[in-house]
């Protein structure tokens, strides 16, 4: 079954063209509440020597276990440019999502959603192309400013950019460095925060993306 893109575009773009496309995609973002969620697909890509390995790990929220995994390897054509990461990785993620037998309810990406200079990080780019709920859970901040959240698990503070709330700084473990959560597409920030915390067990990173990171790095 898997997921297939409903919106397509050329990937043979110059950096200025890619930035213009991000602005166009950002206008199509919908930040709407989630319906019932049973499964979350964690997504990550590792790149070595011009080749990328995309991994998908589908996590069952109630059972708190992995129900499916998939990976895809292929060339990476777009150069590494800060702010344009999605043009390197989204083609690989689209391919790995087509390999899944089931259709996950939400996509959780180890990247940014709208917490991006043009409001179109990797999670947003992917979510809009698929027209599917997606959020970003990043290990570090790309843009914006924030207050430090309290030390307790579940504490969070807004991430601002020019007065606009673009994400949240979420403490997933007591006393441990927070993660940066942002809506990608067809999800609210509040739902993205709640889902991140529901998927977090003993580690700083939520299980879907933590396990996808491990799978993407396997030789």
Backbone bond lengths (Angstrom), bond angles and torsions (degrees), N, CA, C in turn:
res aa  C-N    CA-C-N  psi(-1)  N-CA   C-N-CA  omega(-1)  CA-C   N-CA-C  phi
1 X - - - 1.453 - - 1.524 109.44 -
2 X 1.340 117.45 -74.91 1.455 120.66 174.47 1.518 113.05 65.96
3 X 1.308 115.57 -169.50 1.462 123.19 179.20 1.515 109.60 -123.61
4 X 1.316 116.69 140.20 1.454 121.17 178.23 1.525 109.53 -127.97
5 X 1.317 116.04 147.24 1.459 121.21 -178.61 1.525 111.31 -64.94
6 X 1.321 115.69 136.99 1.462 121.51 175.01 1.522 111.34 -98.06
7 X 1.325 115.66 -16.49 1.448 122.02 178.60 1.522 107.02 -128.14
8 X 1.316 117.37 134.10 1.468 120.55 -178.50 1.527 110.33 -128.20
9 X 1.326 115.41 161.14 1.457 121.91 175.11 1.516 107.61 -156.45
10 X 1.319 116.66 165.58 1.457 119.95 177.29 1.525 109.37 -72.39
11 X 1.335 115.57 148.77 1.462 121.22 177.31 1.525 111.53 -102.70
12 X 1.307 116.71 -4.25 1.460 121.85 179.48 1.528 108.19 -87.86
13 X 1.329 115.81 80.89 1.451 121.67 -173.02 1.526 111.01 -127.94
14 X 1.316 116.34 148.96 1.462 120.92 169.28 1.529 108.10 -79.15
15 X 1.315 119.34 161.10 1.463 120.54 177.10 1.532 114.01 -53.88
16 X 1.344 120.72 -44.00 1.465 118.85 176.74 1.534 112.85 -62.73
17 X 1.328 116.32 -37.43 1.466 119.49 177.38 1.526 110.59 -65.98
18 X 1.336 117.00 -38.86 1.461 121.29 178.66 1.532 110.55 -64.02
19 X 1.316 117.71 -40.71 1.456 121.09 177.88 1.527 111.12 -63.90
20 X 1.322 116.75 -41.42 1.468 120.63 178.03 1.523 110.80 -63.55
21 X 1.323 117.03 -38.88 1.456 120.79 177.86 1.525 110.85 -65.17
22 X 1.331 117.62 -39.36 1.463 120.34 177.22 1.525 111.00 -58.66
23 X 1.312 117.17 -42.47 1.466 120.62 178.24 1.525 110.86 -62.81
24 X 1.314 116.90 -38.93 1.468 121.80 178.66 1.527 110.79 -66.43
25 X 1.341 116.87 -43.55 1.460 121.18 178.80 1.527 111.33 -65.62
26 X 1.337 116.84 -38.16 1.465 120.71 -178.74 1.526 111.76 -60.76
27 X 1.317 117.25 -29.80 1.466 120.69 178.79 1.526 112.26 -69.93
28 X 1.315 117.30 -14.26 1.464 121.69 -177.80 1.531 112.55 -101.80
29 X 1.320 117.49 4.48 1.458 121.39 -180.00 1.520 110.67 -70.99
30 X 1.328 115.80 136.95 1.459 122.76 173.95 1.528 108.18 -118.11
31 X 1.315 116.85 122.73 1.458 121.35 177.74 1.523 107.92 -104.46
32 X 1.319 115.33 81.13 1.458 122.35 -174.05 1.532 110.38 -116.16
33 X 1.351 117.78 153.61 1.475 120.39 -178.04 1.522 112.13 -63.43
34 X 1.330 114.48 148.66 1.467 120.93 175.88 1.505 110.98 -76.68
35 X 1.346 116.23 149.19 1.461 120.19 165.57 1.526 107.48 -86.62
36 X 1.311 116.34 -164.87 1.470 120.33 -178.82 1.523 110.39 -59.05
37 X 1.312 115.71 136.35 1.463 121.59 -179.03 1.524 109.44 -119.71
38 X 1.329 115.82 125.72 1.462 121.45 175.21 1.530 112.05 -108.54
39 X 1.326 116.37 -37.63 1.465 119.91 -175.58 1.513 111.48 -130.45
40 X 1.340 114.76 144.47 1.465 122.78 178.92 1.517 107.68 -127.46
41 X 1.326 116.98 127.88 1.466 120.70 176.91 1.519 109.33 -96.61
42 X 1.335 116.63 115.11 1.453 121.30 172.60 1.517 109.42 -81.26
43 X 1.331 117.09 136.39 1.462 121.77 -175.08 1.520 110.74 -129.77
44 X 1.324 116.05 139.40 1.464 120.46 176.79 1.520 108.53 -156.51
45 X 1.329 115.40 156.97 1.468 122.11 178.86 1.525 108.59 -132.92
46 X 1.320 116.76 135.04 1.463 122.58 171.68 1.524 107.96 -114.52
47 X 1.321 116.22 137.38 1.467 121.43 -177.14 1.517 109.24 -121.66
48 X 1.334 115.83 130.96 1.461 122.24 175.67 1.522 109.05 -141.63
49 X 1.322 115.40 128.67 1.470 121.80 173.95 1.529 112.43 50.46
50 X 1.320 116.11 45.42 1.452 120.44 175.91 1.513 115.55 78.24
51 X 1.326 117.35 5.50 1.452 120.73 179.63 1.530 109.15 -123.07
52 X 1.332 115.95 138.48 1.455 120.19 -178.12 1.512 112.22 -115.66
53 X 1.334 115.30 148.89 1.462 121.42 175.59 1.528 107.17 -124.27
54 X 1.313 116.22 113.22 1.460 122.71 178.67 1.522 109.38 -95.62
55 X 1.325 115.33 138.65 1.461 120.56 -179.42 1.517 110.10 -128.40
56 X 1.321 115.10 143.16 1.465 122.47 174.76 1.524 108.02 -127.09
57 X 1.327 116.67 129.07 1.462 122.48 176.74 1.519 107.82 -125.84
58 X 1.321 116.76 116.40 1.468 121.35 -177.57 1.521 108.99 -93.01
59 X 1.322 115.35 122.47 1.462 124.17 -174.26 1.530 109.48 -109.79
60 X 1.341 116.73 129.04 1.468 121.25 177.36 1.523 108.32 -89.70
61 X 1.326 116.28 120.26 1.459 120.37 -173.21 1.522 113.39 -64.06
62 X 1.323 117.78 -44.68 1.463 120.53 -176.43 1.520 111.43 -73.07
63 X 1.317 116.36 -47.28 1.465 120.29 -178.39 1.524 112.33 -76.56
64 X 1.345 117.38 -16.88 1.458 122.43 -178.53 1.537 111.29 54.38
65 X 1.335 114.70 52.78 1.459 119.59 179.87 1.524 109.85 -151.00
66 X 1.319 115.76 164.76 1.462 122.53 177.36 1.522 109.37 -81.25
67 X 1.329 116.78 131.75 1.469 120.36 179.06 1.527 112.77 -111.07
68 X 1.349 116.87 -16.17 1.463 119.40 179.21 1.528 109.37 -165.57
69 X 1.328 115.62 147.64 1.460 121.12 173.35 1.525 109.45 -136.34
70 X 1.322 115.17 156.91 1.469 120.86 175.14 1.512 108.43 -156.39
71 X 1.329 116.07 155.23 1.458 119.48 173.81 1.524 109.58 -143.66
72 X 1.325 115.02 160.85 1.460 121.51 -179.93 1.519 107.86 -147.27
73 X 1.330 116.28 136.29 1.454 121.36 178.55 1.525 110.00 -117.87
74 X 1.327 115.64 138.49 1.455 119.07 179.48 1.510 111.11 -167.16
75 X 1.332 117.19 170.72 1.464 121.13 -179.07 1.527 111.89 -70.40
76 X 1.317 115.56 151.73 1.461 122.31 175.16 1.516 107.45 -109.88
77 X 1.330 116.22 115.95 1.460 119.91 -172.51 1.522 112.90 -96.03
78 X 1.324 118.07 -31.15 1.461 120.70 -174.30 1.527 109.97 -85.11
79 X 1.330 118.73 139.19 1.474 120.46 -179.32 1.528 111.81 -69.32
80 X 1.335 115.69 161.91 1.455 119.68 176.44 1.529 109.26 -78.26
81 X 1.323 116.28 113.86 1.462 122.95 178.17 1.522 107.04 -135.12
82 X 1.330 118.68 121.42 1.467 120.14 178.67 1.531 111.54 -53.34
83 X 1.332 115.28 133.35 1.461 120.59 -178.65 1.513 114.14 91.13
84 X 1.335 116.74 -11.78 1.471 120.80 -179.45 1.532 110.95 -122.70
85 X 1.311 115.95 27.47 1.473 121.01 -177.91 1.527 112.08 -58.31
86 X 1.330 117.07 -34.80 1.470 119.32 -174.97 1.523 112.81 -62.37
87 X 1.328 117.54 -27.13 1.464 119.61 -179.16 1.525 111.97 -74.35
88 X 1.316 117.88 -16.49 1.463 122.41 172.36 1.523 111.16 -85.68
89 X 1.331 116.81 -37.99 1.461 120.27 -165.52 1.531 115.84 -107.38
90 X 1.328 118.07 -28.72 1.464 118.95 -176.82 1.530 112.97 -59.67
91 X 1.344 120.29 -41.39 1.472 117.83 177.93 1.529 112.76 -56.32
92 X 1.337 116.95 -38.47 1.464 119.96 178.68 1.525 111.00 -70.08
93 X 1.323 116.96 -38.27 1.466 119.88 179.88 1.531 111.30 -68.64
94 X 1.321 117.27 -37.36 1.466 119.39 175.39 1.528 110.48 -60.55
95 X 1.316 116.18 -39.37 1.469 120.45 -179.47 1.522 111.44 -67.36
96 X 1.343 117.36 -42.50 1.465 118.94 -178.19 1.527 110.98 -70.43
97 X 1.323 117.84 -32.99 1.461 119.95 179.16 1.532 111.53 -67.68
98 X 1.324 117.18 -30.67 1.464 120.31 176.49 1.525 111.40 -67.64
99 X 1.327 117.67 -21.07 1.468 121.51 -178.53 1.527 112.85 -82.64
100 X 1.314 117.65 -14.10 1.461 119.50 179.64 1.528 110.64 -69.12
101 X 1.315 115.95 143.86 1.466 120.63 177.49 1.517 111.21 -79.29
102 X 1.331 116.03 -36.23 1.456 120.54 179.11 1.522 111.50 -104.21
103 X 1.320 116.02 175.59 1.453 121.67 178.38 1.525 109.11 -113.75
104 X 1.306 118.67 106.47 1.467 120.44 179.72 1.527 110.83 -65.10
105 X 1.322 116.26 150.52 1.461 120.46 -178.21 1.523 112.43 -73.06
106 X 1.327 116.39 -34.02 1.467 121.42 -176.85 1.522 109.36 -140.49
107 X 1.321 115.90 147.40 1.456 122.09 174.93 1.526 108.81 -105.82
108 X 1.331 116.34 128.16 1.461 122.43 178.68 1.528 107.34 -116.94
109 X 1.330 116.07 116.23 1.458 120.94 -172.20 1.526 110.55 -110.95
110 X 1.322 116.18 140.67 1.463 121.77 175.82 1.524 107.64 -78.96
111 X 1.350 115.68 72.29 1.464 121.76 -174.51 1.528 108.28 -172.46
112 X 1.324 116.06 -169.73 1.462 121.20 178.98 1.530 111.23 -94.28
113 X 1.332 114.98 154.33 1.452 121.22 168.84 1.522 108.15 -99.87
114 X 1.354 116.70 -110.26 1.465 118.95 178.50 1.527 112.07 -84.19
115 X 1.326 118.38 -1.19 1.466 121.45 175.78 1.523 108.96 -76.77
116 X 1.312 115.03 69.72 1.463 123.19 -168.01 1.529 107.62 -151.33
117 X 1.319 119.31 148.60 1.473 120.44 -177.70 1.522 113.80 -53.98
118 X 1.335 117.68 -34.33 1.461 121.30 179.89 1.531 111.38 -110.91
119 X 1.324 115.62 16.92 1.470 123.97 177.27 1.528 111.69 59.48
120 X 1.339 115.49 32.50 1.460 119.22 -179.90 1.513 110.19 -145.05
121 X 1.341 115.69 71.05 1.447 120.15 172.81 1.518 110.65 -75.95
122 X 1.314 115.90 -174.87 1.466 120.96 -174.77 1.528 112.40 -59.57
123 X 1.334 117.36 -43.52 1.472 120.17 -178.84 1.523 111.38 -63.84
124 X 1.332 116.72 -35.94 1.468 120.54 177.56 1.521 110.98 -70.08
125 X 1.316 116.44 -47.24 1.468 121.22 179.35 1.527 110.32 -55.23
126 X 1.324 116.20 -49.32 1.466 120.82 -179.18 1.524 111.13 -65.15
127 X 1.335 117.08 -46.22 1.466 120.71 -178.13 1.516 112.80 -61.30
128 X 1.339 117.14 -41.02 1.464 120.15 -179.25 1.518 110.83 -68.47
129 X 1.340 118.14 -42.80 1.467 120.12 179.13 1.522 111.61 -60.95
130 X 1.332 116.61 -38.41 1.470 121.04 -179.19 1.518 112.42 -87.49
131 X 1.341 116.75 -15.64 1.464 123.11 -170.05 1.529 109.64 51.38
132 X 1.339 114.56 54.92 1.461 122.24 -174.75 1.523 108.93 -138.58
133 X 1.345 117.83 145.74 1.467 119.63 179.28 1.523 112.08 -56.74
134 X 1.328 115.74 132.27 1.464 120.98 -178.63 1.522 109.39 -150.55
135 X 1.331 115.47 146.94 1.458 121.31 175.24 1.518 109.50 -140.20
136 X 1.320 114.85 158.79 1.455 120.35 176.46 1.515 110.67 -109.66
137 X 1.334 116.05 136.16 1.463 122.70 172.57 1.522 106.38 -126.43
138 X 1.321 116.00 99.33 1.458 121.41 -173.73 1.524 111.16 -101.36
139 X 1.317 114.73 150.98 1.469 120.34 179.40 1.525 111.79 -77.86
140 X 1.337 116.86 -23.23 1.459 120.24 -176.61 1.526 110.24 -140.58
141 X 1.320 115.46 165.51 1.466 121.92 -178.03 1.525 110.13 -86.06
142 X 1.325 115.65 136.99 1.463 120.85 174.70 1.522 110.49 -93.40
143 X 1.341 116.89 -50.17 1.459 122.20 177.89 1.523 108.25 -141.97
144 X 1.334 115.73 172.71 1.456 121.22 173.20 1.514 113.76 96.55
145 X 1.334 114.90 174.22 1.456 121.54 177.87 1.525 108.77 -137.74
146 X 1.343 115.95 158.23 1.457 119.85 -174.45 1.514 110.81 -161.98
147 X 1.305 115.46 161.66 1.456 122.20 168.08 1.521 108.09 -85.88
148 X 1.319 116.60 155.08 1.465 120.05 178.15 1.531 109.20 -75.20
149 X 1.346 118.25 130.85 1.471 119.27 177.89 1.525 111.05 -69.96
150 X 1.328 115.86 160.80 1.463 120.77 176.14 1.527 109.36 -59.74
151 X 1.327 116.43 163.42 1.460 121.36 -173.71 1.521 114.00 -76.60
152 X 1.338 118.15 -14.62 1.464 120.83 -177.31 1.528 111.35 -74.64
153 X 1.334 115.51 146.79 1.469 120.29 175.22 1.529 109.67 -60.29
154 X 1.309 116.14 136.03 1.455 121.89 -179.77 1.518 113.39 95.98
155 X 1.332 117.79 -11.71 1.464 120.77 177.93 1.529 109.63 -72.34
156 X 1.316 116.30 146.17 1.459 119.19 177.40 1.522 111.18 -154.71
157 X 1.310 115.72 156.91 1.457 122.07 175.21 1.527 108.32 -132.05
158 X 1.346 116.92 153.57 1.466 119.45 179.72 1.526 112.25 -69.08
159 X 1.319 115.16 148.39 1.458 123.08 172.19 1.528 106.82 -103.63
160 X 1.332 116.81 121.64 1.463 121.90 -174.72 1.522 111.42 -109.92
161 X 1.328 115.06 149.65 1.455 121.77 168.73 1.519 107.26 -141.12
162 X 1.327 117.01 113.70 1.468 122.79 -177.57 1.526 111.49 51.18
163 X 1.325 116.11 44.54 1.456 121.17 175.99 1.514 115.55 83.49
164 X 1.315 117.74 -6.49 1.468 122.13 -179.67 1.525 109.90 -99.20
165 X 1.334 116.75 135.34 1.466 120.54 175.14 1.528 107.77 -78.53
166 X 1.329 116.10 116.69 1.466 120.32 -176.85 1.529 112.12 -112.30
167 X 1.335 117.07 -4.12 1.456 119.54 -179.31 1.513 110.59 177.48
168 X 1.325 115.42 -164.82 1.462 121.70 -179.33 1.511 110.07 -142.25
169 X 1.329 115.12 146.49 1.464 122.42 176.06 1.522 105.93 -102.55
170 X 1.332 116.85 109.67 1.470 122.46 -165.71 1.526 110.82 -114.33
171 X 1.323 114.74 130.87 1.466 121.01 176.55 1.533 107.91 -89.84
172 X 1.315 116.61 106.57 1.466 120.57 -177.29 1.527 112.79 -89.58
173 X 1.336 116.31 -17.62 1.465 121.97 174.43 1.522 108.50 -139.90
174 X 1.314 116.86 142.13 1.462 120.82 -177.79 1.529 110.79 -59.69
175 X 1.329 116.12 128.42 1.448 121.44 175.14 1.516 115.59 72.57
176 X 1.338 117.62 7.73 1.468 122.04 -178.29 1.532 108.69 -108.29
177 X 1.321 116.88 151.38 1.467 121.03 179.73 1.527 111.34 -51.13
178 X 1.338 117.44 138.33 1.460 120.46 -178.15 1.531 112.22 -75.84
179 X 1.328 115.06 171.12 1.459 122.05 172.20 1.528 108.14 -112.80
180 X 1.325 115.68 165.77 1.463 121.51 -176.07 1.529 108.82 -112.37
181 X 1.313 114.91 109.52 1.463 122.11 -174.22 1.528 109.31 -104.54
182 X 1.320 116.51 134.82 1.465 119.96 173.97 1.522 110.14 -146.43
183 X 1.322 114.46 147.63 1.462 120.03 175.88 1.515 109.51 -66.78
184 X 1.329 116.24 144.06 1.455 120.98 175.62 1.512 111.02 -103.77
185 X 1.337 116.11 -59.56 1.462 122.07 -178.10 1.527 108.07 -164.91
186 X 1.316 116.18 141.10 1.468 123.75 177.02 1.538 112.48 54.31
187 X 1.332 115.55 42.04 1.456 122.48 176.43 1.523 107.35 -158.47
188 X 1.328 117.23 147.64 1.460 120.43 174.72 1.524 109.75 -91.47
189 X 1.315 115.78 164.06 1.465 119.36 177.29 1.529 110.06 -63.25
190 X 1.321 117.36 -40.46 1.463 120.64 179.59 1.521 111.38 -61.02
191 X 1.332 116.82 -42.72 1.470 120.38 177.22 1.524 111.11 -66.08
192 X 1.335 116.80 -37.05 1.463 120.50 -179.85 1.527 111.00 -65.40
193 X 1.328 116.97 -40.51 1.459 121.06 177.96 1.526 110.21 -64.53
194 X 1.334 115.73 -48.86 1.468 120.19 -178.03 1.524 111.30 -61.14
195 X 1.320 117.40 -40.87 1.454 121.28 -179.03 1.532 110.90 -68.32
196 X 1.310 116.86 -39.31 1.471 120.57 176.96 1.528 110.50 -59.33
197 X 1.319 117.20 -45.34 1.459 120.89 -179.23 1.529 111.80 -68.65
198 X 1.325 117.16 -35.23 1.475 120.18 177.99 1.527 111.28 -66.05
199 X 1.321 116.61 -28.68 1.469 120.83 -177.56 1.528 112.75 -91.20
200 X 1.320 117.61 -1.94 1.458 120.98 -177.11 1.521 110.20 -95.57
201 X 1.330 116.80 128.95 1.461 121.03 -179.65 1.532 109.56 -113.22
202 X 1.318 117.75 -102.06 1.472 120.77 -175.45 1.520 113.62 -93.02
203 X 1.318 117.56 -7.31 1.461 120.68 -172.03 1.523 111.51 -114.60
204 X 1.327 114.91 168.73 1.466 119.90 178.95 1.524 112.00 -66.17
205 X 1.331 116.62 -40.25 1.459 121.39 -177.77 1.522 110.76 -89.61
206 X 1.330 118.05 145.09 1.465 119.89 174.96 1.525 110.79 -61.80
207 X 1.321 116.06 147.11 1.464 120.40 -173.65 1.528 114.55 -55.70
208 X 1.331 120.80 -43.72 1.467 118.65 -177.40 1.530 113.21 -56.71
209 X 1.342 117.70 -47.47 1.470 118.95 -178.59 1.518 111.89 -78.58
210 X 1.324 117.61 -30.73 1.472 119.68 177.11 1.517 110.50 -62.35
211 X 1.328 116.47 -45.66 1.457 120.75 -179.92 1.523 112.37 -71.57
212 X 1.339 116.59 -34.49 1.473 120.07 176.66 1.523 110.16 -65.08
213 X 1.312 117.21 -38.20 1.466 120.96 176.59 1.528 110.45 -60.51
214 X 1.324 116.97 -44.72 1.470 120.81 178.82 1.530 111.26 -62.63
215 X 1.337 116.26 -43.66 1.456 120.05 -178.47 1.521 111.34 -67.08
216 X 1.327 117.55 -36.61 1.463 120.32 -178.47 1.526 111.70 -68.94
217 X 1.321 116.86 -23.32 1.465 120.20 -177.24 1.525 113.14 -90.79
218 X 1.324 118.14 -8.26 1.456 120.07 179.95 1.513 110.69 -69.15
219 X 1.316 116.46 138.88 1.472 120.60 -179.64 1.512 110.37 -69.61
